[in-house]
């Protein structure tokens, strides 16, 4: 059975075999669907304030 993951930043589901897994020194695991999501995470942006993420759309009342 293939594991399905969700992008840590934007909240979109990842297709099996795609994306990138990032493991921090403290053992926490982050999954990214694209370099766009990873660079926004590296810039310490909050997903609630970014309009195109699921959390951002929910915060704006669009979904």
C-alpha positions, 0 to 999 in steps of 0.5 A, a space after each residue: 500500500 502506497 502512503 499518501 502525504 499532504 504538502 506541509 505548506 499548501 495542503 495539497 495532496 502529493 502524488 506517490 513518487 513526487 515531491 520532497 521530504 525534508 527532515 529537520 535535526 529534531 526529527 520533524 518531517 515536512 513534505 513539499 509538493 514543489 520548490 515554490 512551497 519549500 522556498 516559502 517555508 524557508 522564508 518563514 512565511 505563514 501559510 495562513 497569510 499566503 492567499 493561494 494555500 488552503 489555509 490562506 483561502 480558509 482564513 479569507 473565507 473563500 472556502 
